[in-house]
Amino acid sequence: MSAAPTGAVLDLSPAPGAAPAGRRVVRHALTEVRLLVRNGEQLLLALVIPLAILVLAAATHGRFVALAAAAPSVLGLAVWSSAFTSVAIATGFERRYGVLERLAATPLGRGGLLLGKALAVVLVVVGQLVVLVVVALLLGWRPAYTWGSLLASAALALLAAATFVALALLLAGRLRAEATLAVANLVYVVLLVGGGLVIALSRYPRMLQPVVEALPTAALGEGLRAGATGVVPGWTFAVLGVWLVVAGFLARRTFRWTA
Amino acid sequence: MPSPTASALEVRDLTVRFGAAPVLDGLSLTARTGALTAVLGPNGAGKTTLLRCCTGLVTPDGGNVRVLGLVPGSAEVTAAVGLMPQSTGAWSGVRAGELLRYLASLYAHPLDVDALVARLGIGAYVRTPYRRLSGGQQQAVNLAGALVGRPRLVFLDEPTAGMDPHARRATWELLRELRSAGVSIVLTTHAMDEAAALADQVWMIDRGRVAASGTVDELTAGGESLESVFLTRTHGVVG
C-alpha cells in the first residue's frame, strides 16, 4: 500500500448517511446479476442445459420428448436452477467469505440484502425465460395459452421462485459452503430427473405419483405444462404455497449470517 | 444522524453463549469518541464475537451494547459505522474497484472512490478479481470498503493481518489520519507493536472477560513490555 497522486482530495472526516433504500436494493441486485453472468458454471445451469433439452426435443421430433411438453418444462427448469441451485451456492459462499457479515453492517442491512437477492433472481429468471421462449418458438413450439393461463403461469413461476429461494436459504444458512455446493447440485439433478419438473407426472410409476405430485418441482412443471395448453390446475398453487410457508418459516428460524 | 456522545461504543456486562460455553462472559468496555481503541486477546478470547454484537449480527444472551449511543444494527447506526470483517468480506469474482463502487453506492456521501483507490495503492489491481489478490491486497480493499461510507466509527478486525511491513506502516499512517479527522476507531489485533504504536486505550480480553485495560503507558508502567503484560494476563490456546 502506498500513496499515489490523485486529482481528487480524500476527505476522511465523517459524513455518515444512507443512500435511498430503492437505490441500495437495485445496486445490490445489479451487482449480483453481473457476478452471475460472469460465472461460467452458473450460466451452464441457467441457460446451456435448458437450451440443450430444447434442441434435443426439436431434433428428435418428439421421440425423446415432444417440444410442446419440453418447452414449458424447460421454463420451469430455468426457474429451478436460478432460484434454488444458484442462490443456494452463491449464498453459501457469501456466508463463508463474510460477504453477508459485511453487507449486514452497511445501510443495505439484512432486509435490503434479501430484497436485493430477490430482485436479482427475478431479473435473471426473466432474462432466462425471454431467451428460452424465443428459442423454443424458433424451434417450432406453438403454445395454446389463454390470457388467463398465461397470467396464471407467470404467477405460478413467481410463487415457485420464492419457494425455491426459501429452500436455498434454508440449505445455505446452515451447511458449510462446500456441503451446500454438493447438496444443491445433487438435489438439482435428482429433482430434474425424478421431481416431475421435466418429465410429466403421468410417466412416473403409478405408486410413485402421489409422492412426486407433492414436490414443489412437480407443481411447477405440471402447472407450466398445463398452462401452455390453456389451464393451470389449482393444486399446483396449493403445493407450492405449503412449501413456501414451511421453508420460509424454517429458513427464518435457522439462517446464520456468519460462517 | 446519531449525535456525538462521549463514548463511541459502550459495552456493559455482555454475555454470549454458543451452546453451554460462554464466549463473552460479562464483558464491559468503552471506546472514547475520536480515539483509537485496541482490543487485544488470544485466539478464542471473543474479539470477533464482540464485533458481531456491535454490528447487530449476534444477539447477546445478557448485557447491552450501545454504538454511538444507539442500538446496534439500527438504520442510523449502519449508516454511520464501517466494518472490516476478519474473513475476506467480498465475493470471489468481484473486481476490487467494482466492489468499492458498489459499497459507495449504499451511502449518501461516500468518499471519492478514485481518490480512495489512489490513497490505498489499489490502482494497480483495481480490475483484478478479488480471489486473485494477495492477502495484503485483499486487506487493503477490505479496509477501503470499511471507510468508503465516511463513517463516524469503524470496526477493524485484525486490519493488518497478512500485510507486508510497508503496507502495515502505511495502514498505521492512514489510521492516524482517520483519528485526526475525527473518526473513532475500534480495532482488534494480535500485534502488540500495532497496539503500542496506535492505541489511545487498550483492552485485553481473555476467555470473554476484560483481563486488563488502560493506556499503553499505564499498562507498561511496571517496566514490562505490552507483550509481557499480555502473556501474563491472558491464556494461550495452542493447536
Chai-1 contact restraints between the chains, C-beta under 6 A:
chainA,res_idxA,chainB,res_idxB,connection_type,confidence,min_distance_angstrom,max_distance_angstrom,comment,restraint_id
A,M1,B,L120,contact,1.0,0.0,6.0,A-B,restraint_1
A,M1,B,G121,contact,1.0,0.0,6.0,A-B,restraint_2
A,M1,B,A140,contact,1.0,0.0,6.0,A-B,restraint_3
A,M1,B,A167,contact,1.0,0.0,6.0,A-B,restraint_4
A,M1,B,A170,contact,1.0,0.0,6.0,A-B,restraint_5
A,S2,B,G121,contact,1.0,0.0,6.0,A-B,restraint_6
A,S2,B,A170,contact,1.0,0.0,6.0,A-B,restraint_7
A,A4,B,A118,contact,1.0,0.0,6.0,A-B,restraint_8
A,A4,B,G121,contact,1.0,0.0,6.0,A-B,restraint_9
A,T6,B,A115,contact,1.0,0.0,6.0,A-B,restraint_10
A,T6,B,A118,contact,1.0,0.0,6.0,A-B,restraint_11
A,A8,B,D112,contact,1.0,0.0,6.0,A-B,restraint_12
A,A8,B,D114,contact,1.0,0.0,6.0,A-B,restraint_13
A,A8,B,A115,contact,1.0,0.0,6.0,A-B,restraint_14
A,L10,B,A115,contact,1.0,0.0,6.0,A-B,restraint_15
A,L10,B,R119,contact,1.0,0.0,6.0,A-B,restraint_16
A,L12,B,E177,contact,1.0,0.0,6.0,A-B,restraint_17
A,L12,B,L178,contact,1.0,0.0,6.0,A-B,restraint_18
A,L12,B,A181,contact,1.0,0.0,6.0,A-B,restraint_19
A,S13,B,A181,contact,1.0,0.0,6.0,A-B,restraint_20
A,S13,B,G182,contact,1.0,0.0,6.0,A-B,restraint_21
A,P14,B,R150,contact,1.0,0.0,6.0,A-B,restraint_22
A,P14,B,R152,contact,1.0,0.0,6.0,A-B,restraint_23
A,P14,B,G182,contact,1.0,0.0,6.0,A-B,restraint_24
A,P14,B,V183,contact,1.0,0.0,6.0,A-B,restraint_25
A,A15,B,H109,contact,1.0,0.0,6.0,A-B,restraint_26
A,A15,B,R150,contact,1.0,0.0,6.0,A-B,restraint_27
A,P16,B,A79,contact,1.0,0.0,6.0,A-B,restraint_28
A,P16,B,A80,contact,1.0,0.0,6.0,A-B,restraint_29
A,P16,B,R152,contact,1.0,0.0,6.0,A-B,restraint_30
A,G17,B,A79,contact,1.0,0.0,6.0,A-B,restraint_31
A,G17,B,A108,contact,1.0,0.0,6.0,A-B,restraint_32
A,G17,B,H109,contact,1.0,0.0,6.0,A-B,restraint_33
A,A18,B,A79,contact,1.0,0.0,6.0,A-B,restraint_34
A,A18,B,A108,contact,1.0,0.0,6.0,A-B,restraint_35
A,A19,B,L106,contact,1.0,0.0,6.0,A-B,restraint_36
A,A19,B,Y107,contact,1.0,0.0,6.0,A-B,restraint_37
A,A19,B,A108,contact,1.0,0.0,6.0,A-B,restraint_38
A,R24,B,L106,contact,1.0,0.0,6.0,A-B,restraint_39
A,R27,B,S105,contact,1.0,0.0,6.0,A-B,restraint_40
A,T31,B,Y102,contact,1.0,0.0,6.0,A-B,restraint_41
A,L35,B,W91,contact,1.0,0.0,6.0,A-B,restraint_42
A,L35,B,G93,contact,1.0,0.0,6.0,A-B,restraint_43
A,R38,B,G93,contact,1.0,0.0,6.0,A-B,restraint_44
A,Y97,B,T88,contact,1.0,0.0,6.0,A-B,restraint_45
A,G98,B,P85,contact,1.0,0.0,6.0,A-B,restraint_46
A,G98,B,S87,contact,1.0,0.0,6.0,A-B,restraint_47
A,G98,B,T88,contact,1.0,0.0,6.0,A-B,restraint_48
A,G98,B,G89,contact,1.0,0.0,6.0,A-B,restraint_49
A,V99,B,W91,contact,1.0,0.0,6.0,A-B,restraint_50
A,E101,B,P85,contact,1.0,0.0,6.0,A-B,restraint_51
A,R102,B,P85,contact,1.0,0.0,6.0,A-B,restraint_52
A,R102,B,G89,contact,1.0,0.0,6.0,A-B,restraint_53
A,A104,B,L57,contact,1.0,0.0,6.0,A-B,restraint_54
A,A105,B,T55,contact,1.0,0.0,6.0,A-B,restraint_55
A,A105,B,L83,contact,1.0,0.0,6.0,A-B,restraint_56
A,T106,B,T78,contact,1.0,0.0,6.0,A-B,restraint_57
A,T106,B,L106,contact,1.0,0.0,6.0,A-B,restraint_58
A,P107,B,T78,contact,1.0,0.0,6.0,A-B,restraint_59
A,P107,B,A79,contact,1.0,0.0,6.0,A-B,restraint_60
A,P107,B,L106,contact,1.0,0.0,6.0,A-B,restraint_61
A,L108,B,L106,contact,1.0,0.0,6.0,A-B,restraint_62
A,G109,B,T78,contact,1.0,0.0,6.0,A-B,restraint_63
A,W257,B,L57,contact,1.0,0.0,6.0,A-B,restraint_64
